[in-house]
């Protein structure tokens, strides 16, 4: 497998930023479908794909979500072209006969709610990260956040799906570079790593 060129590395990582403000350039339903078609290919354990996404594009949906957010995040949600709820289905195992058909993976999780919760959280978080990277690859920007009341989001958006629980949310659009401040520092390898 070849290494990506510098321009691609810059777009995905080195020059990518988390945005709080976006331009007026719209994000279409076709953009969202293209984003899904890319992010869904990211690996999860046993192809669990437990993430469930709500793409809040309407003013009503964004207002409902903003009401569940901390004061500092409400305006971000309201003004972004799209805000995505990244949730997790704790009954993802029901889909494994289709998603992972070559073995009886569903039986690994039957009757074990604690294992399903842990696995759904871990793998939906991975899928949320794939969403961010896929957005960058497609020329979009994101602003992930955790300043919200997850229980309130669940009640507002998943009342009819009690097995689905909110993980995190992120804004999505074309970031306004004029609103950025300096990049926060990143530590050297030795600070948080060791090779064993």
Kinemage of the C-alpha trace (Angstrom):
@kinemage 1
@onewidth
@group {chain A} dominant
@subgroup {mainchain}
@vectorlist {calphas} color= white
{ca unk a 1} P 0.000 0.000 0.000
{ca unk a 2} L 1.408 3.382 -0.995
{ca unk a 3} L 1.809 6.318 1.385
{ca unk a 4} L -0.562 9.221 0.713
{ca unk a 5} L 1.036 12.343 -0.677
{ca unk a 6} L 1.689 15.399 1.484
{ca unk a 7} L -1.403 17.234 0.262
{ca unk a 8} L -3.625 14.360 1.392
{ca unk a 9} L -1.893 14.124 4.776
{ca unk a 10} L -2.326 17.867 5.229
{ca unk a 11} L -6.041 17.677 4.400
{ca unk a 12} L -6.717 14.713 6.657
{ca unk a 13} L -4.485 15.591 9.615
{ca unk a 14} L -1.832 18.276 9.547
{ca unk a 15} L -3.901 21.249 8.400
{ca unk a 16} L -7.314 19.934 9.459
{ca unk a 17} L -9.034 21.747 12.305
{ca unk a 18} L -12.146 21.500 14.452
{ca unk a 19} L -14.493 24.307 13.487
{ca unk a 20} L -17.027 26.284 15.506
{ca unk a 21} L -18.054 28.511 12.583
{ca unk a 22} L -18.931 27.680 8.992
{ca unk a 23} L -19.420 29.484 5.719
{ca unk a 24} L -22.815 29.709 4.032
{ca unk a 25} L -21.856 26.999 1.534
{ca unk a 26} L -24.539 24.309 1.831
{ca unk a 27} L -24.127 20.610 2.520
{ca unk a 28} L -26.536 18.605 0.361
{ca unk a 29} L -28.284 15.307 0.992
{ca unk a 30} L -26.067 13.885 -1.753
{ca unk a 31} L -23.020 15.038 0.247
{ca unk a 32} L -24.341 13.209 3.310
{ca unk a 33} L -24.955 10.020 1.335
{ca unk a 34} L -21.446 10.190 -0.137
{ca unk a 35} L -20.093 10.665 3.378
{ca unk a 36} L -21.976 7.604 4.624
{ca unk a 37} L -20.797 5.516 1.674
{ca unk a 38} L -17.202 6.301 2.626
{ca unk a 39} L -17.342 6.092 6.428
{ca unk a 40} L -19.284 2.821 6.466
{ca unk a 41} L -16.227 1.092 5.007
{ca unk a 42} L -14.113 1.756 8.109
{ca unk a 43} L -13.440 -1.407 10.103
{ca unk a 44} L -15.331 -2.323 13.255
{ca unk a 45} L -14.985 -5.467 15.338
{ca unk a 46} L -16.833 -8.302 13.562
{ca unk a 47} L -18.313 -5.666 11.214
{ca unk a 48} L -20.690 -4.672 14.032
{ca unk a 49} L -21.487 -1.217 12.607
{ca unk a 50} L -23.351 -0.178 15.781
{ca unk a 51} L -23.362 3.567 15.036
{ca unk a 52} L -26.667 5.196 14.191
{ca unk a 53} L -26.500 8.690 12.690
{ca unk a 54} L -29.077 11.460 12.764
{ca unk a 55} L -28.195 14.179 10.265
{ca unk a 56} L -29.847 17.323 11.649
{ca unk a 57} L -30.287 19.589 8.627
{ca unk a 58} L -33.623 21.286 9.294
{ca unk a 59} L -33.998 24.285 11.570
{ca unk a 60} L -36.491 22.305 13.679
{ca unk a 61} L -34.101 19.379 14.200
{ca unk a 62} L -31.200 21.668 15.027
{ca unk a 63} L -33.352 23.622 17.510
{ca unk a 64} L -34.442 20.390 19.186
{ca unk a 65} L -30.825 19.286 19.481
{ca unk a 66} L -29.565 22.707 20.606
{ca unk a 67} L -32.035 22.594 23.507
{ca unk a 68} L -30.143 19.526 24.775
{ca unk a 69} L -26.730 21.214 24.576
{ca unk a 70} L -24.704 23.240 27.016
{ca unk a 71} L -25.025 26.990 26.585
{ca unk a 72} L -21.669 27.269 24.829
{ca unk a 73} L -22.634 24.709 22.189
{ca unk a 74} L -26.196 25.783 21.339
{ca unk a 75} L -25.226 28.490 18.887
{ca unk a 76} L -22.771 26.149 17.141
{ca unk a 77} L -25.513 23.603 16.543
{ca unk a 78} L -28.012 26.191 15.346
{ca unk a 79} L -25.667 27.894 12.892
{ca unk a 80} L -23.887 24.873 11.386
{ca unk a 81} L -25.248 23.601 8.059
{ca unk a 82} L -25.553 20.115 9.610
{ca unk a 83} L -25.116 18.685 13.075
{ca unk a 84} L -24.745 14.927 13.335
{ca unk a 85} L -25.801 12.836 16.304
{ca unk a 86} L -23.479 9.846 16.502
{ca unk a 87} L -25.406 7.260 18.476
{ca unk a 88} L -25.012 3.551 19.152
{ca unk a 89} L -27.436 0.670 18.888
{ca unk a 90} L -26.885 -1.600 21.891
{ca unk a 91} L -28.807 -4.319 20.040
{ca unk a 92} L -26.469 -4.199 17.044
{ca unk a 93} L -25.957 -7.960 17.385
{ca unk a 94} L -29.382 -8.580 15.832
{ca unk a 95} L -27.894 -7.478 12.491
{ca unk a 96} L -24.770 -9.644 12.678
{ca unk a 97} L -26.242 -12.611 10.758
{ca unk a 98} L -26.326 -10.272 7.731
{ca unk a 99} L -23.278 -8.099 8.474
{ca unk a 100} L -20.940 -10.916 9.607
{ca unk a 101} L -22.449 -14.031 7.997
{ca unk a 102} L -19.514 -16.437 8.039
{ca unk a 103} L -19.886 -17.312 11.741
{ca unk a 104} L -22.526 -17.078 14.471
{ca unk a 105} L -21.301 -13.780 15.914
{ca unk a 106} L -24.760 -12.919 17.227
{ca unk a 107} L -24.435 -15.667 19.841
{ca unk a 108} L -21.371 -13.920 21.303
{ca unk a 109} L -23.615 -11.090 22.488
{ca unk a 110} L -26.955 -12.807 23.196
{ca unk a 111} L -27.865 -12.403 26.855
{ca unk a 112} L -24.865 -10.185 27.646
{ca unk a 113} L -26.031 -6.566 27.809
{ca unk a 114} L -22.789 -5.405 29.446
{ca unk a 115} L -20.679 -6.767 26.571
{ca unk a 116} L -23.034 -5.260 23.989
{ca unk a 117} L -22.864 -1.840 25.694
{ca unk a 118} L -19.057 -1.852 25.806
{ca unk a 119} L -18.720 -3.047 22.226
{ca unk a 120} L -21.349 -0.644 20.888
{ca unk a 121} L -19.631 2.293 22.570
{ca unk a 122} L -16.158 1.329 21.362
{ca unk a 123} L -17.150 0.629 17.777
{ca unk a 124} L -19.576 3.538 17.376
{ca unk a 125} L -16.776 5.812 18.584
{ca unk a 126} L -14.589 4.363 15.836
{ca unk a 127} L -17.349 5.063 13.327
{ca unk a 128} L -17.634 8.619 14.609
{ca unk a 129} L -13.909 9.040 13.973
{ca unk a 130} L -14.374 7.605 10.472
{ca unk a 131} L -17.091 10.213 9.950
{ca unk a 132} L -14.631 12.987 10.796
{ca unk a 133} L -11.909 11.605 8.534
{ca unk a 134} L -14.313 10.879 5.674
{ca unk a 135} L -15.667 14.424 5.942
{ca unk a 136} L -12.139 15.822 5.652
{ca unk a 137} L -11.419 13.539 2.697
{ca unk a 138} L -14.524 14.913 0.938
{ca unk a 139} L -13.631 18.557 1.604
{ca unk a 140} L -15.891 19.089 4.619
{ca unk a 141} L -15.026 20.174 8.162
{ca unk a 142} L -16.342 19.080 11.539
{ca unk a 143} L -16.633 20.319 15.098
{ca unk a 144} L -17.029 17.332 17.454
{ca unk a 145} L -18.340 18.052 20.932
{ca unk a 146} L -19.515 16.393 24.112
{ca unk a 147} L -21.173 19.335 25.878
{ca unk a 148} L -24.754 18.057 25.856
{ca unk a 149} L -27.240 16.060 27.920
{ca unk a 150} L -27.146 12.589 26.362
{ca unk a 151} L -30.326 11.512 28.138
{ca unk a 152} L -32.170 14.520 26.753
{ca unk a 153} L -30.897 13.790 23.236
{ca unk a 154} L -32.003 10.175 23.580
{ca unk a 155} L -35.454 11.294 24.714
{ca unk a 156} L -35.753 13.865 21.924
{ca unk a 157} L -34.495 11.700 19.049
{ca unk a 158} L -34.628 8.028 20.084
{ca unk a 159} L -37.710 7.725 22.297
{ca unk a 160} L -39.051 5.050 19.947
{ca unk a 161} L -35.694 3.189 19.937
{ca unk a 162} L -34.764 2.501 23.574
{ca unk a 163} L -31.710 0.437 22.569
{ca unk a 164} L -30.150 3.448 20.795
{ca unk a 165} L -28.037 5.752 22.972
{ca unk a 166} L -26.193 8.948 22.068
{ca unk a 167} L -22.391 8.819 21.955
{ca unk a 168} L -21.353 12.315 20.769
{ca unk a 169} L -22.342 15.051 18.334
{ca unk a 170} L -20.463 16.972 15.683
{ca unk a 171} L -21.182 19.922 13.475
{ca unk a 172} L -20.480 19.542 9.765
{ca unk a 173} L -19.960 21.982 6.917
{ca unk a 174} L -17.359 24.136 5.200
{ca unk a 175} L -15.328 25.704 7.989
{ca unk a 176} L -14.678 29.439 8.029
{ca unk a 177} L -10.876 29.737 8.371
{ca unk a 178} L -11.149 33.414 9.346
{ca unk a 179} L -12.571 32.327 12.717
{ca unk a 180} L -9.740 29.993 13.705
{ca unk a 181} L -7.274 30.683 16.501
{ca unk a 182} L -3.797 29.182 16.752
{ca unk a 183} L -3.525 25.419 16.868
{ca unk a 184} L -3.334 23.922 20.352
{ca unk a 185} L -0.107 22.059 21.103
{ca unk a 186} L 0.465 18.360 20.506
{ca unk a 187} L 2.992 16.446 22.618
{ca unk a 188} L 6.096 14.651 21.429
{ca unk a 189} L 5.938 10.885 21.033
{ca unk a 190} L 7.787 10.276 24.295
{ca unk a 191} L 5.200 12.160 26.370
{ca unk a 192} L 2.385 9.598 26.136
{ca unk a 193} L 3.919 6.596 24.395
{ca unk a 194} L 6.312 3.780 24.978
{ca unk a 195} L 7.433 1.014 22.711
{ca unk a 196} L 7.295 -2.285 24.579
